[in-house]
């Protein structure tokens, strides 16, 4: 009878430790809010999104242990504003690992950003009343 509480405690402790060991619990690095460029983690351990916070330009950045696996490729090639300002744009992750929301913090416009293979990369305006 004494073993049951001990067993339950051990199982709870095991699951608690496992929960804290996942990548989801790795904190984002502190970054300057007015920085010109920012990196955003994706749930793919080799993929980051690089954002020009002045213009809204976004690149998919891949890193790896071999040269062939390190590259940067644009997602959008056209600046999203005529009045660039550091810190104007930011990215928000969604529950879909391939999609982020890009927000213009000055006027509220938003875009869906999708990263992936060349043919899958896209930026789509999210319609609104702005």
N, C-alpha and C positions, 0 to 999 in steps of 0.2 A: 504494500500500500504506500510505503514511503517513496518508492521509486517513481510512481506516476507523477507527482509534482516536479521531481527532479528531471524526468524525461520531458515533460511539457516545457519547463524552463530552458532546457538545452535546445529544444526545437525552435522556440521563440528566439533565442539568442542566435542560432544558426541563420534563420531567415533574416534577422535584423542586420547581421554582418553582411550577408549576401546582397541585401538591398543597397547598402552603402558602397559596395564594390563595383556597381555598374557605372558605365560611362555617363549615364544621365545625371549623376551626382557630381560630376567634375564641374567646379564653378567656372564661369566665364572669367577671363582675365579682365582686370580693371583697365578701361580705356578712356581716353579723354573724349568727352562728348562733342568737342569741337574739332576733333582730328579730321584731317582731309581724307585719309583712308582708314578703313576698319576691316577686320577679318571676323567672319561669323562661322561658327562651327556648324556642320551638318551632322546627322547621325551616321554618316559614312566616315570612318576614321581617317580616310585619306583625302577627304574633300572639304574645302572651305569655300566660302563666298567672299570675294573681295569687293568692297563697296567704296566708290568715290562719293563721300558724303556731300560734296558740293553740287554734283551734277546728276546723281542717280545712276551712273554707269556701274554695271555689275559684271564681274568676271568669275568664272569657275576656276578655282585653284586646286590642283592635285599635287600631292607630294608622295614620295615613295623612296625606297632604298636604292633604286637604280635610276639613272638619268632618263631612261625611256618613260618612266612613270611620273616624272615631274614636268608639269606644264601649266600654263594659264591660257584660258580661252574666254572670249567675251560672250556674255549673254545678251546684252543690248549695246549697240554702237552709237546711239543717238542720245545726247544729253536731254534730260527731261525738264530742264528749266533754262530760261535765258538770263536768269539772275543767280548765278552760283554763289553759295555761301557755305563755308565749312560747318558741318553738323546739320545741314538742312534735311538730308535723307537718312533713314534708318531701316533696318530689316527686322522682321519678326518671323520666327519659325511657325509653322503650322503643324498639325498632327500628321500630315503627309510629309515624309522625309525629303521628298524632291521639290517641295513648294515652300516658298516664303512670301510674305507680303512686304512690299517696298512702300514706305510711307513718306510723302513729302510733308514734313512737320511744319512747313510754313503755310501751305494752302489746303492741306488735308487730302490731296489726291492720293490714290493708291493703285498699285499694280500687283498682279500675281507674277512672281518670278519662279520659273521652273528650271532646275539644273538637271544635267544628265548627259547622255551621249549627244553628239553634235545635233542630230535631228530632233532631239527632245528638248533642247534649250529654247525657252521662249519667255517673253515678257508680254503681259496682256493687261490693259487698263481695267480696273474694277470700276464699273459705272457708279455714279453717285450724283448728288445734287450740287457738286462744286463746279 
